[in-house]
């Protein structure tokens, strides 16, 4: 059974940094797309960042580009999200997601992902 477990959320101040981690178990990790999504209070879930396959090509939402960095460790089945220059609008529950091949269509679409973690809260105070 595939499981995704996030960790690293917390309460920080504007401008601070935070690193989220997601540990994947139950299947081979390298031939997947791994992504982070978030859901702020009263808003729809939105794509944050993604990492594709063993070569770890990355892509980001415009709102986090230049501030967030997604990385993956295929040997240890872990994907991380380094979040820098955090702003109050980054406050949300952050979810790790895994997509199995084939990889047609948009990988920013949450509906294309097969497995999800339980989420970790990130709160940025002003």
C-alpha positions in Angstrom: 0.0 0.0 0.0 1.3 3.4 -1.0 1.7 5.9 1.8 2.8 9.5 1.9 3.6 11.1 5.2 4.4 14.9 5.4 6.3 16.6 8.1 7.9 19.9 8.9 4.9 22.3 9.1 4.6 24.9 11.8 4.1 28.6 12.8 6.6 31.1 11.4 6.9 34.8 10.9 6.9 36.7 7.6 10.2 36.4 5.9 11.1 33.1 7.6 12.0 29.8 6.0 10.5 26.4 6.5 11.2 23.0 5.0 8.6 20.4 4.4 9.3 16.7 3.8 7.3 13.9 2.4 8.3 10.3 2.9 6.9 7.8 0.4 6.5 4.0 1.1 4.9 1.2 -0.7 6.2 1.6 -4.3 9.2 2.5 -6.5 9.6 6.2 -6.2 11.8 7.3 -9.2 9.3 6.9 -12.1 6.6 9.2 -10.6 5.7 12.8 -10.5 5.8 14.2 -7.0 4.2 17.5 -6.2 3.1 19.8 -3.4 -0.3 21.3 -3.3 -1.8 23.6 -0.7 -5.3 24.6 0.5 -5.8 27.9 2.3 -8.9 28.5 4.4 -11.9 29.2 2.2 -10.0 28.5 -1.0 -9.6 25.8 -3.5 -6.6 23.4 -3.4 -3.8 24.8 -5.6 -0.7 23.5 -7.2 2.6 24.7 -5.6 5.5 22.7 -7.1 6.3 19.5 -8.9 9.2 17.2 -9.7 9.2 14.8 -12.6 10.8 11.4 -12.6 14.4 10.3 -11.9 15.9 13.4 -13.5 13.8 15.6 -11.2 12.7 18.3 -13.7 10.9 20.9 -11.6 8.1 23.3 -12.2 6.4 25.9 -9.9 3.3 28.0 -9.5 4.0 31.6 -10.3 3.1 32.6 -6.8 6.1 30.7 -5.3 8.6 30.8 -8.1 11.9 32.1 -6.9 11.0 31.5 -3.2 10.2 27.7 -3.0 12.4 24.9 -4.1 11.2 21.3 -4.6 13.8 18.5 -4.4 13.6 14.7 -4.4 15.9 12.0 -3.1 15.1 8.9 -5.2 17.3 6.7 -3.1 15.4 7.5 0.1 11.9 8.0 -1.4 11.6 11.5 -0.1 10.5 14.8 -1.6 11.1 18.1 0.1 9.8 21.6 -0.3 12.1 24.4 0.9 10.1 27.5 1.5 11.8 30.8 1.8 10.6 34.4 2.2 7.3 33.1 3.6 4.3 35.5 3.4 1.0 35.4 5.2 -0.7 34.4 2.0 1.4 31.2 2.1 -0.6 30.1 5.1 -2.3 26.8 4.2 -2.4 23.1 4.7 0.3 21.6 2.4 -0.2 18.2 0.8 2.3 15.9 -0.8 1.0 14.0 -3.9 2.2 11.2 -6.1 1.3 10.6 -9.7 1.8 7.3 -11.5 2.6 7.0 -15.2 1.4 7.6 -17.9 1.9 11.4 -17.6 -0.4 12.8 -20.2 -2.3 16.0 -19.5 -1.5 18.6 -16.9 0.6 17.7 -13.8 -0.7 20.9 -12.1 -4.1 19.4 -12.0 -4.8 17.8 -8.6 -7.2 15.3 -10.2 -4.3 13.7 -12.1 -2.6 12.5 -8.8 -3.1 9.0 -7.4 -2.0 9.3 -3.8 -2.0 12.0 -1.2 -0.6 12.6 2.2 -2.6 13.8 5.2 -1.3 17.3 5.0 0.8 19.6 7.3 -0.2 23.0 8.5 1.9 26.0 7.6 1.0 29.3 9.3 2.8 32.5 8.5 2.2 35.4 10.9 2.5 39.0 9.9 
